[in-house]
Amino acid sequence: MNLFLSCNASFFVSFGEKLTSNFASIKKAASENVGFVISFLGIIAGLFLIAFILEKLAMKRNGETGKVFTTRKMAMVGMFSAIAAILMLIEIPLFFAPGFYKLDFSELPILVGTFAFGPAAGVMMEFIKILLKLVIKGTSTAFVGELANFAVGCSFILTASVIYDFKKTKKTAIISCIGGTLALTVFGTAFNAVYLLPAFAKLYGMPLDAILAMGAEVNPLCKPGNIVSFVIACVAPLNLIKGTLNSVVVLLVYKPLSPILKGNVKRRRINEERSA
């Protein structure tokens, strides 16, 4: 018994020290990159506003009334965000891209949750996922990697959910996943070339050519010093694979899960009508 208590105490002490270290690294990175953090928060606010407006338009078109966020929906948002944050920690390196590009399945629960609860909930899940990841693991990229994951993830789930939200059928779900995957691939590739890679080089005080050289070392299709060939050969395939795999899994699991997720909503509405 004493051994069990001692092990538990050691675990919590170690976990507490890890969290303290992560908070310190977050605070340091934020203080050193104030402008970037402000831009990050502005992007989050802008995407949430866009998602909120699109969801209200979809609700109006479908004749739905009520709030965009309810207590139950917020609880589900928290649950899906936590699952996504855990999946984000499981990263798979790919042979055709430098080591700082890795595949994860964190968009899987978020897309399921977005299909069920709308695009505004999807953006909120993306944001909470990033917050949880920062608390658990901290940042090793001065928030550049976190911004990339958030913005590119939103391009995927927003495109898919907006298409699906206006007409919820199996055919539309397939079309929405294809559209989301294309948006993820195109936007993610362009965003890396235009903003993220230059920002990463600037924040770390290293030449952009040095980053591009990392791609040329592992992928013969990358031309040294050519950012276009880098993102086409390394970033585009990664995003295409990520979107396709997440979409296939969501299309397989969403239908069985949908009655559970929506059934609770329908029962709640019936109870509200009876009590009215």
C-alpha positions as CSV (number, residue, x, y, z in Angstrom):
1,M,0.0,0.0,0.0
2,N,2.8,2.4,1.0
3,L,4.6,1.5,-2.3
4,F,1.4,2.3,-4.3
5,L,1.0,5.6,-2.6
6,S,4.7,6.4,-3.1
7,C,4.5,5.7,-6.8
8,N,1.3,7.8,-7.1
9,A,3.0,10.7,-5.3
10,S,6.1,10.4,-7.5
11,F,3.9,10.5,-10.6
12,F,1.9,13.6,-9.6
13,V,5.1,15.4,-8.5
14,S,6.7,14.5,-11.9
15,F,3.6,15.6,-13.8
16,G,3.4,18.8,-11.8
17,E,7.0,19.6,-12.6
18,K,6.3,18.9,-16.3
19,L,3.3,21.2,-16.4
20,T,5.4,23.9,-14.6
21,S,8.1,23.5,-17.2
22,N,5.6,23.7,-20.1
23,F,4.0,26.8,-18.7
24,A,7.4,28.4,-18.4
25,S,8.3,27.6,-22.0
26,I,4.9,28.9,-23.2
27,K,5.4,32.2,-21.3
28,K,8.9,32.6,-22.6
29,A,7.9,31.9,-26.2
30,A,4.9,34.3,-25.9
31,S,7.1,37.1,-24.4
32,E,9.7,36.7,-27.2
33,N,7.1,36.6,-30.0
34,V,4.4,39.0,-28.9
35,G,3.5,40.1,-32.4
36,F,3.2,36.5,-33.7
37,V,1.0,35.6,-30.7
38,I,-1.3,38.6,-31.4
39,S,-1.5,37.5,-35.0
40,F,-2.3,34.0,-33.9
41,L,-5.2,35.2,-31.6
42,G,-6.5,37.4,-34.4
43,I,-6.6,34.4,-36.8
44,I,-8.5,32.4,-34.2
45,A,-11.0,35.1,-33.6
46,G,-11.5,35.7,-37.4
47,L,-12.0,32.0,-38.2
48,F,-14.5,31.6,-35.3
49,L,-16.5,34.6,-36.5
50,I,-16.6,33.2,-40.0
51,A,-17.7,29.8,-38.7
52,F,-20.4,31.4,-36.5
53,I,-21.9,33.4,-39.4
54,L,-21.8,30.3,-41.7
55,E,-23.6,28.2,-39.1
56,K,-26.3,30.8,-38.5
57,L,-26.9,31.0,-42.3
58,A,-27.1,27.2,-42.4
59,M,-29.6,27.1,-39.5
60,K,-31.7,29.8,-41.2
61,R,-31.7,27.9,-44.5
62,N,-32.7,24.6,-42.7
63,G,-35.4,26.3,-40.6
64,E,-33.6,25.6,-37.3
65,T,-34.0,27.8,-34.3
66,G,-32.1,28.0,-31.0
67,K,-28.6,28.8,-29.8
68,V,-25.4,27.9,-31.6
69,F,-23.9,26.8,-28.3
70,T,-25.8,24.9,-25.6
71,T,-24.5,23.4,-22.3
72,R,-24.6,19.9,-23.8
73,K,-22.9,20.9,-26.9
74,M,-20.1,22.6,-24.9
75,A,-19.6,19.4,-22.9
76,M,-19.3,17.4,-26.2
77,V,-16.9,20.0,-27.5
78,G,-14.7,19.5,-24.5
79,M,-14.8,15.7,-24.9
80,F,-13.9,15.7,-28.6
81,S,-11.2,18.3,-28.0
82,A,-9.6,16.2,-25.3
83,I,-9.5,13.1,-27.6
84,A,-8.1,15.3,-30.4
85,A,-5.3,16.6,-28.1
86,I,-4.3,13.1,-27.2
87,L,-4.3,12.0,-30.9
88,M,-2.2,15.1,-31.7
89,L,0.6,13.8,-29.5
90,I,0.8,10.6,-31.6
91,E,2.9,11.7,-34.5
92,I,4.0,9.6,-37.5
93,P,7.1,10.7,-39.5
94,L,6.9,10.4,-43.2
95,F,9.9,9.4,-45.4
96,F,9.3,12.1,-48.0
97,A,9.3,15.1,-45.6
98,P,11.7,16.6,-43.1
99,G,11.3,15.5,-39.5
100,F,9.3,18.5,-38.4
101,Y,6.5,17.5,-40.7
102,K,4.5,14.6,-39.1
103,L,1.2,12.9,-39.7
104,D,-1.4,12.8,-36.9
105,F,-5.1,12.0,-36.6
106,S,-6.2,14.8,-34.4
107,E,-8.7,16.1,-37.1
108,L,-10.6,12.8,-36.8
109,P,-12.7,13.5,-33.7
110,I,-13.0,17.1,-34.6
111,L,-14.5,16.4,-37.9
112,V,-17.0,13.9,-36.3
113,G,-17.9,16.6,-33.7
114,T,-18.1,19.3,-36.4
115,F,-20.5,17.2,-38.5
116,A,-22.7,16.7,-35.4
117,F,-22.5,20.2,-33.9
118,G,-21.6,22.6,-36.6
119,P,-18.6,24.7,-37.9
120,A,-18.5,27.0,-34.9
121,A,-18.0,24.1,-32.6
122,G,-15.4,22.7,-34.9
123,V,-13.3,25.9,-34.7
124,M,-13.6,25.9,-30.9
125,M,-12.5,22.3,-30.8
126,E,-9.4,23.1,-32.9
127,F,-8.6,26.0,-30.5
128,I,-9.1,23.9,-27.3
129,K,-7.0,21.1,-28.8
130,I,-4.1,23.5,-29.3
131,L,-4.4,24.8,-25.8
132,L,-4.4,21.3,-24.3
133,K,-1.4,20.4,-26.4
134,L,0.5,23.4,-25.2
135,V,-0.3,22.6,-21.6
136,I,0.7,18.9,-22.0
137,K,3.7,19.3,-24.2
138,G,4.6,23.0,-24.5
139,T,5.8,24.5,-27.8
140,S,9.1,23.7,-29.5
141,T,8.3,25.8,-32.6
142,A,7.6,29.2,-31.0
143,F,3.9,28.7,-31.8
144,V,4.5,28.4,-35.5
145,G,3.6,24.6,-35.5
146,E,0.5,25.3,-33.4
147,L,-0.7,28.0,-35.8
148,A,-0.1,25.7,-38.7
149,N,-2.1,22.9,-37.2
150,F,-4.9,25.2,-36.2
151,A,-5.2,27.1,-39.5
152,V,-4.8,24.1,-41.7
153,G,-7.1,22.0,-39.6
154,C,-9.8,24.8,-39.8
155,S,-9.5,24.9,-43.6
156,F,-10.3,21.2,-43.5
157,I,-13.2,21.0,-41.0
158,L,-14.8,24.3,-42.1
159,T,-15.0,23.4,-45.8
160,A,-16.3,19.9,-45.0
161,S,-18.8,21.1,-42.4
162,V,-20.2,24.0,-44.3
163,I,-21.0,21.8,-47.3
164,Y,-22.5,19.1,-45.1
165,D,-24.4,21.5,-42.9
166,F,-26.5,22.8,-45.8
167,K,-27.7,19.4,-46.8
168,K,-27.0,16.4,-44.5
169,T,-27.1,13.3,-46.7
170,K,-24.6,10.5,-47.2
171,K,-23.7,11.8,-50.7
172,T,-23.1,15.3,-49.3
173,A,-20.9,13.9,-46.6
174,I,-18.7,12.2,-49.2
175,I,-18.6,15.4,-51.3
176,S,-17.8,17.5,-48.1
177,C,-14.9,15.2,-47.2
178,I,-13.5,15.5,-50.7
179,G,-13.9,19.3,-50.6
180,G,-12.3,19.4,-47.1
181,T,-9.4,17.3,-48.2
182,L,-8.8,19.5,-51.3
183,A,-9.0,22.7,-49.2
184,L,-6.6,21.2,-46.6
185,T,-4.1,20.3,-49.4
186,V,-4.3,23.6,-51.3
187,F,-4.5,25.9,-48.4
188,G,-2.0,24.0,-46.3
189,T,0.5,24.0,-49.1
190,A,0.1,27.7,-50.0
191,F,0.1,28.7,-46.3
192,N,3.4,27.0,-45.7
193,A,5.0,28.6,-48.7
194,V,3.7,32.2,-48.2
195,Y,3.7,32.5,-44.4
196,L,4.7,29.6,-42.2
197,L,8.1,28.6,-43.5
198,P,9.3,32.3,-43.7
199,A,7.9,32.9,-40.2
200,F,9.6,29.8,-38.9
201,A,12.9,30.9,-40.4
202,K,12.6,34.4,-39.0
203,L,11.6,33.3,-35.5
204,Y,14.5,30.8,-35.3
205,G,17.0,33.2,-36.9
206,M,18.0,30.7,-39.6
207,P,18.1,31.1,-43.4
208,L,15.1,29.8,-45.2
209,D,17.4,28.0,-47.6
210,A,18.6,25.9,-44.6
211,I,15.1,24.7,-44.0
212,L,14.6,24.0,-47.7
213,A,17.8,22.0,-47.7
214,M,16.3,19.7,-45.2
215,G,13.6,18.8,-47.7
216,A,16.2,18.2,-50.5
217,E,18.0,15.8,-48.2
218,V,15.1,13.4,-47.9
219,N,13.1,14.1,-51.1
220,P,14.8,14.2,-54.5
221,L,11.9,16.1,-55.9
222,C,12.8,19.1,-53.8
223,K,15.2,21.6,-55.5
224,P,17.6,23.3,-53.2
225,G,16.5,26.9,-52.4
226,N,13.2,26.4,-54.2
227,I,10.3,26.8,-51.8
228,V,7.6,25.9,-54.4
229,S,9.2,22.5,-55.1
230,F,9.6,22.0,-51.3
231,V,5.9,22.5,-50.5
232,I,4.7,20.6,-53.6
233,A,6.9,17.6,-52.8
234,C,6.8,17.5,-49.0
235,V,3.8,19.5,-47.7
236,A,1.1,18.8,-50.3
237,P,1.4,14.9,-50.1
238,L,1.3,15.1,-46.3
239,N,-1.9,17.1,-46.3
240,L,-3.5,15.0,-49.0
241,I,-2.7,11.8,-47.0
242,K,-3.9,13.4,-43.8
243,G,-7.2,14.6,-45.3
244,T,-7.9,11.3,-47.1
245,L,-7.2,9.1,-44.1
246,N,-9.2,11.2,-41.7
247,S,-12.1,11.5,-44.2
248,V,-12.3,7.7,-44.8
249,V,-12.4,6.9,-41.1
250,V,-15.0,9.6,-40.4
251,L,-17.3,8.3,-43.3
252,L,-17.0,4.9,-41.7
253,V,-17.7,5.8,-38.1
254,Y,-20.0,8.8,-38.3
255,K,-23.1,7.0,-39.4
256,P,-23.1,4.5,-36.4
257,L,-22.3,7.4,-34.1
258,S,-24.8,9.8,-35.5
259,P,-27.9,8.3,-33.9
260,I,-26.2,8.4,-30.5
261,L,-25.1,12.0,-30.9
262,K,-28.3,13.3,-32.5
263,G,-30.7,11.0,-30.5
264,N,-29.8,12.8,-27.3
265,V,-30.6,16.1,-29.0
266,K,-34.0,14.9,-30.3
267,R,-35.0,13.4,-26.9
268,R,-34.0,16.7,-25.2
269,R,-36.2,18.7,-27.7
270,I,-39.1,16.3,-27.1
271,N,-38.8,16.8,-23.4
272,E,-38.7,20.6,-23.8
273,E,-41.8,20.5,-26.0
274,R,-43.7,18.4,-23.4
275,S,-42.7,20.6,-20.5
276,A,-43.7,23.8,-22.5
